[in-house]
């Protein structure tokens, strides 16, 4: 700060800075008057794009140096269901995918994620999740969003994925009950199998304090090399190198109406999605040369 | 065909306004108003009958007047209005049972319209983002008005089973709001500073009082059987609503909010039932596509506009945009 103040300030710089301040003041005044629109899910695009995403961007660009590929597999308009692997103790992978689609996709698409009910029970977390456009993982909500033409994100491994020990990294867990496939079939939207590499190393979970987790009502309580040993410092994620690949879409519009009512078809499609993600994970792991490089 | 409409709950604001609106309607020949207490001011053009719920007097009135339409608006929202929770429950549940028993016995009756509430869905973290009419409640209400309304709807459904030729329309209204209507919600928003639950921001919907009366009127003239959600389009969050009032929210932990709510109820400042607190924590949004598609009704006021109309009436234009004290 002092360095900049000592330098002679040119007129253009001053206006740029003052304009920004004025803009910020107007933004805050407008927010304080409640004059902004949200959708039926409680999604507040202005707050999300201008505030929440700005908090995540340094993590995305500088800390994890996320590299994306296959973004053209996500359509520029219309509904799509992004299905990805889940890992890393807290759902950072979901948040990074959200930044990837908003910033790096040419159509700047908002990713509307489906979260566990625990998310919406927790104070602050639930509130922020709604404002960032996310909703409860249930078929009515998934189908409503897909029908609206939104990109919906789902992490079918759930807590089994993010709460798994480090020794099982990049091994996909069971894929729920295939509810996401049924939602895609009902709305005839493509499924985009997505593989995320890097989240596993952010908080390598070496043990799970099950008793403590039960006492706190959490699905698991992570012990990592730094947490809780280093206290709050242990909550800083390790700066692993991330790769996110959006895979070839699996179309669902060629299936007949009522295909979602055929459990065998739903199981087979679920397996196909899972297999495609697992293969891409191996491929990306081979491509990534160093974990923290 | 001469039309005689019986309206229950006319001694309260919405019932009274609806009855007087019907009384000026040239398509309606006679309006009979029923309530457990007499209205503060007699309603022009409405024949008032003070009906004690423990006597089957309604059945006699309905048979003699050859009533063809009943609009049931007599379910009371707060114990204060009834003089205690016991009396409230009697009026709501036993009163409805008496009314429906009379409906079943009256051969001239063709239509029954029930003003119910969206609070029958309850509110909680496991709910889908929007309720359709056939969404199973995951957090069913356990007390108060909401519970009474669930029971009322249950009795209405059994009447439909017993008299299948009857055209029965049930409306599940979002919170009424507007320049004149008084509800626990308007009392809450009228507080000088508004307590909220820390860490939660409920999604709210409102129905403007005029839209509410219009949808009931429409049901009297162009009936469509079924259950319909009624709410202004769109959603505003609790924090947004308070900001639009130019008021300050006081977020407090859930437990403290509950304790404060009880004190407020006792001292009569505002009514905070358990259900109301859950609603202010988790919120509730209705899917109104059935109302638009099958009932062909679209409220004139969106949820945000209905709330703005309430704010304007309560604060006046001169206070709009005024700095907070």
Interface residues (C-beta under 8 A of the other chain):
Chain A: X31 X32 X33 X34 X35 X36 X37 X38 X39 X40 X41 X42 X117 X120 X121 X122 X123 X124 X126 X127 X130 X131 X135 X136 X138 X140 X141 X144
Chain B: X125 X126 X127 X128 X129 X130 X132 X135 X197 X198 X199 X200 X201 X203 X234 X235 X236 X237 X239 X240 X241 X242 X243 X244 X246 X254 X282 X283 X285
